[in-house]
Amino acid sequence: MNSLESRLATELHSYERVVVAFSGGVDSATLASSALRALGRDRMLAVTADSDSLATGELEHCADLARQWDMPWQSVATNELSNTNYVANSGDRCYWCKDALMDALEPIAAAIDATITLGVNIDDLGDHRPGQEAARKRGARFPLVDAGLHKSDIRELAKRWGLPVWDRPAMPCLSSRVPYGTPVTINVLTRIDRAELELRRIGFNDLRVRHYGDTARIEVPSHEMAKVVANSEDIVTSMQRIGYLYVTLDLAGLRSGNLNAALSNERA
C-alpha cells in the first residue's frame, strides 16, 4: 500500500462506518472505492442524490459503477427547487444545495451510525464553494482533504486501481451553468441538459453550456474550438431547436466555476 492509499485508509478507519455522497466523478468514486477497500461492504454505503440538477445519465452511471464494484449503493431524492433561497440563485446557491443534501443523508447515516463523507479535495478549498461550509456545519467530513490529497493524487490513485473514471471530466450540477441572479427553474435546467446532450452527440465530452436567457454560451477546451466551428451549422440548429436564439463560443475556453468571477467583481 503506497503512502496516498495508506493515508486515506487510515483516515477512513477513524470513522468506523461511512456514508459517501457519491456523484460518480473521480473524487467521490475514489473516496467510495477507498472506503470499500478499507472498511468493507458492511461499514460503508454510497448514496447518490437524485436531483433536478443532475444531468441525464448520471444516476445510471453511479448505479452502474456500484454494480461493477459490488458496492452498497442507493439513491435518495433531494428537492432543492422547493427552497426559494436556492431558486433565487444568489452567491450562496451551493450552500442551500448541500443543505438539502445533508437533509437527505442524515437519516440514512443515523440509521447505521455512520459519518457522512464528501469527495472534497485540497484543490477545492480555494474556490468559492459555500456548499462545503454547509456540509461541514452539519458534521460532514472531507477524508480526501484530511488525508492531504490533491486532485492529481486522486487521479493517480484512481488510475492505479483501474477505476474507469480516473480521467473523467468534471460533471458539476446543471445549476452551475446558470449565472448568479438568474432564477433556477426546472425549465432552465431541462434546456441546459438537452443542449449538453446535443453537444455530446456531436462529439464533445468536456463542455459546459452557460445559460443566458435566449443565448447559449458554449465552453470547450481551447484545443476543441476549431471542432466547434467545423460543426457550427449542426450546433446552431440543435441549440435553436431546443429554444436558444443565439449561440456563442467562449474564446477563453472551458473554465470550471468561471461564473464565480462575477461574484469577485461585485466584491471588488
C-alpha positions as CSV (number, residue, x, y, z in Angstrom):
1,M,0.0,0.0,0.0
2,N,1.5,3.3,-1.0
3,S,1.5,6.5,1.1
4,L,-1.5,8.1,-0.6
5,E,-3.6,4.9,-0.2
6,S,-2.4,4.4,3.3
7,R,-3.2,7.9,4.4
8,L,-6.7,7.8,3.1
9,A,-7.3,4.3,4.5
10,T,-6.1,5.5,7.9
11,E,-8.4,8.5,7.8
12,L,-11.4,6.3,6.9
13,H,-10.7,3.8,9.6
14,S,-11.0,6.6,12.1
15,Y,-14.7,7.0,11.2
16,E,-15.6,3.3,11.8
17,R,-18.6,3.5,9.3
18,V,-19.3,5.9,6.5
19,V,-21.9,7.2,4.1
20,V,-20.2,8.5,0.9
21,A,-22.0,11.2,-1.1
22,F,-21.5,9.6,-4.5
23,S,-21.8,11.7,-7.6
24,G,-19.8,9.3,-9.8
25,G,-17.0,11.7,-10.5
26,V,-13.3,10.9,-9.9
27,D,-13.3,12.4,-6.4
28,S,-16.3,10.7,-4.9
29,A,-15.6,7.5,-6.8
30,T,-12.1,7.3,-5.4
31,L,-13.4,8.0,-1.9
32,A,-16.1,5.4,-2.2
33,S,-13.7,2.8,-3.6
34,S,-11.2,3.5,-0.8
35,A,-14.0,3.2,1.8
36,L,-15.0,-0.2,0.2
37,R,-11.4,-1.4,0.3
38,A,-10.6,-0.1,3.8
39,L,-13.9,-0.7,5.7
40,G,-15.6,-3.4,3.6
41,R,-19.2,-3.7,2.4
42,D,-20.7,-3.9,5.9
43,R,-19.3,-0.5,7.0
44,M,-19.8,1.8,4.0
45,L,-22.7,2.9,1.9
46,A,-22.6,5.1,-1.2
47,V,-25.6,7.4,-1.8
48,T,-26.3,9.4,-4.9
49,A,-28.6,12.5,-4.7
50,D,-31.3,12.2,-7.4
51,S,-31.8,15.9,-8.1
52,D,-33.4,18.0,-10.7
53,S,-29.9,19.5,-11.4
54,L,-28.4,16.1,-12.1
55,A,-27.6,15.6,-15.8
56,T,-29.2,12.9,-17.8
57,G,-27.4,9.6,-17.4
58,E,-25.5,10.5,-14.3
59,L,-27.8,8.5,-11.9
60,E,-27.5,5.4,-14.1
61,H,-23.7,6.0,-14.3
62,C,-23.5,5.8,-10.5
63,A,-25.7,2.7,-10.3
64,D,-23.5,1.0,-12.9
65,L,-20.3,1.7,-11.0
66,A,-21.8,0.4,-7.8
67,R,-22.8,-2.9,-9.6
68,Q,-19.3,-3.2,-11.2
69,W,-17.7,-2.8,-7.8
70,D,-20.3,-4.8,-5.8
71,M,-20.6,-1.7,-3.6
72,P,-23.6,-1.0,-1.4
73,W,-25.4,1.9,-3.0
74,Q,-28.7,3.7,-3.1
75,S,-30.2,6.9,-4.5
76,V,-32.1,9.5,-2.5
77,A,-34.3,12.3,-3.8
78,T,-33.4,15.8,-3.0
79,N,-35.7,18.8,-3.7
80,E,-33.6,21.9,-3.8
81,L,-36.1,23.6,-6.1
82,S,-38.6,23.8,-3.2
83,N,-36.2,26.2,-1.4
84,T,-36.7,29.8,-2.5
85,N,-33.1,30.6,-1.4
86,Y,-31.8,28.0,-3.9
87,V,-34.1,29.1,-6.7
88,A,-33.1,32.8,-6.3
89,N,-29.5,31.7,-7.3
90,S,-27.6,34.3,-5.4
91,G,-24.0,33.7,-4.5
92,D,-24.9,31.2,-1.8
93,R,-26.9,28.8,-4.0
94,C,-24.4,26.0,-3.4
95,Y,-24.9,26.4,0.4
96,W,-28.6,25.5,0.0
97,C,-27.8,22.6,-2.3
98,K,-25.5,21.0,0.2
99,D,-28.0,21.8,3.0
100,A,-30.7,19.8,1.0
101,L,-28.2,17.0,0.5
102,M,-27.5,16.8,4.2
103,D,-31.2,16.8,4.9
104,A,-31.4,13.7,2.8
105,L,-28.2,11.9,4.0
106,E,-28.6,12.5,7.7
107,P,-31.4,10.0,8.3
108,I,-29.6,7.4,6.2
109,A,-26.4,7.9,8.2
110,A,-28.1,7.9,11.5
111,A,-29.8,4.6,10.8
112,I,-26.4,2.9,10.5
113,D,-24.5,5.1,12.9
114,A,-22.2,6.4,10.1
115,T,-20.3,9.6,9.4
116,I,-21.3,11.5,6.2
117,T,-18.3,12.0,3.9
118,L,-17.9,14.1,0.8
119,G,-15.3,14.0,-2.0
120,V,-13.8,17.4,-1.5
121,N,-10.1,17.6,-2.2
122,I,-7.4,20.2,-1.2
123,D,-7.6,22.0,-4.5
124,D,-11.3,22.6,-4.0
125,L,-10.7,24.7,-0.9
126,G,-9.5,27.8,-2.7
127,D,-12.6,28.3,-4.9
128,H,-16.0,29.9,-3.9
129,R,-17.8,26.9,-2.6
130,P,-20.2,27.7,0.2
131,G,-21.6,24.2,0.0
132,Q,-18.5,23.0,1.8
133,E,-19.4,25.3,4.8
134,A,-23.0,24.0,4.8
135,A,-21.8,20.3,4.9
136,R,-19.1,21.0,7.5
137,K,-21.5,22.8,9.8
138,R,-23.7,19.8,9.9
139,G,-21.0,17.3,10.7
140,A,-19.8,16.0,7.3
141,R,-16.2,15.1,6.9
142,F,-13.8,15.5,4.0
143,P,-11.4,12.5,4.1
144,L,-9.6,13.4,0.9
145,V,-8.7,16.8,2.5
146,D,-7.9,15.4,5.9
147,A,-5.6,12.8,4.2
148,G,-3.8,15.6,2.3
149,L,-4.9,14.6,-1.2
150,H,-4.8,17.0,-4.2
151,K,-6.8,16.3,-7.4
152,S,-3.7,14.9,-9.1
153,D,-3.2,12.5,-6.2
154,I,-6.8,11.3,-6.6
155,R,-6.5,10.7,-10.3
156,E,-3.2,8.8,-9.7
157,L,-4.9,6.5,-7.1
158,A,-8.0,6.0,-9.4
159,K,-5.7,5.1,-12.3
160,R,-3.7,2.7,-10.2
161,W,-6.9,1.0,-9.0
162,G,-8.2,0.8,-12.5
163,L,-11.3,2.9,-11.8
164,P,-12.9,3.8,-15.2
165,V,-13.5,7.4,-14.0
166,W,-9.8,8.2,-13.4
167,D,-9.7,10.7,-16.3
168,R,-13.4,11.6,-16.4
169,P,-14.1,15.3,-16.9
170,A,-15.8,17.1,-14.0
171,M,-19.6,17.0,-14.2
172,P,-20.9,19.7,-11.8
173,C,-24.6,20.1,-11.4
174,L,-26.6,21.8,-14.1
175,S,-27.4,24.8,-11.9
176,S,-23.7,25.7,-12.1
177,R,-24.4,26.8,-15.8
178,V,-26.9,29.5,-14.6
179,P,-25.4,32.9,-13.9
180,Y,-26.0,34.2,-10.4
181,G,-29.1,36.3,-10.2
182,T,-31.0,34.2,-12.8
183,P,-33.6,32.0,-11.1
184,V,-33.0,28.3,-11.3
185,T,-36.1,26.6,-12.7
186,I,-36.9,23.1,-14.0
187,N,-37.4,24.6,-17.5
188,V,-33.9,26.2,-17.4
189,L,-32.2,23.0,-16.2
190,T,-34.0,20.9,-18.8
191,R,-32.9,23.2,-21.6
192,I,-29.3,23.1,-20.4
193,D,-29.4,19.4,-20.1
194,R,-30.8,18.9,-23.6
195,A,-28.2,21.4,-25.0
196,E,-25.3,19.5,-23.5
197,L,-26.7,16.2,-24.6
198,E,-26.8,17.5,-28.2
199,L,-23.1,18.6,-28.0
200,R,-22.1,15.2,-26.7
201,R,-24.0,13.6,-29.6
202,I,-21.9,15.8,-31.9
203,G,-18.7,14.5,-30.3
204,F,-17.8,16.8,-27.4
205,N,-17.2,15.4,-24.0
206,D,-15.7,18.1,-21.7
207,L,-18.0,21.0,-22.1
208,R,-20.4,23.5,-20.5
209,V,-23.5,25.3,-21.9
210,R,-23.9,28.5,-19.9
211,H,-27.4,29.7,-19.9
212,Y,-28.0,33.5,-20.6
213,G,-31.7,33.6,-21.4
214,D,-32.0,33.3,-25.2
215,T,-28.3,32.8,-25.5
216,A,-26.3,29.6,-25.1
217,R,-22.6,30.3,-24.3
218,I,-20.6,27.2,-25.1
219,E,-17.4,26.4,-23.3
220,V,-15.0,23.7,-24.5
221,P,-11.2,23.3,-24.0
222,S,-9.2,25.6,-26.3
223,H,-7.9,22.7,-28.5
224,E,-11.5,21.8,-29.4
225,M,-12.6,25.3,-30.5
226,A,-11.9,24.5,-34.2
227,K,-14.1,21.5,-33.9
228,V,-17.0,23.7,-32.7
229,V,-16.5,26.0,-35.7
230,A,-16.4,23.0,-38.0
231,N,-19.7,21.7,-36.6
232,S,-21.2,25.2,-36.2
233,E,-24.2,24.6,-38.5
234,D,-25.2,21.4,-36.7
235,I,-24.6,23.0,-33.3
236,V,-26.7,26.2,-34.1
237,T,-29.5,24.1,-35.5
238,S,-29.6,21.9,-32.4
239,M,-29.4,24.8,-29.9
240,Q,-32.2,26.7,-31.7
241,R,-34.4,23.6,-31.8
242,I,-34.0,23.5,-28.0
243,G,-35.0,27.1,-27.6
244,Y,-31.9,29.3,-27.8
245,L,-32.0,32.1,-30.3
246,Y,-28.3,32.9,-30.1
247,V,-25.3,30.5,-29.9
248,T,-21.8,31.8,-28.9
249,L,-18.4,30.3,-28.2
250,D,-16.4,31.5,-25.2
251,L,-13.0,32.2,-26.6
252,A,-11.4,31.9,-23.2
253,G,-12.2,28.2,-23.2
254,L,-13.6,25.9,-20.6
255,R,-13.0,27.1,-17.0
256,S,-14.6,25.2,-14.1
257,G,-16.5,27.6,-11.9
258,N,-15.9,30.6,-14.0
259,L,-19.3,32.1,-13.2
260,N,-17.8,32.8,-9.7
261,A,-15.8,35.6,-11.4
262,A,-19.0,37.7,-11.3
263,L,-19.1,37.5,-7.5
264,S,-15.4,38.6,-7.3
265,N,-16.2,41.6,-9.5
266,E,-19.1,42.5,-7.2
267,R,-16.9,42.4,-4.2
268,A,-14.1,44.5,-5.8
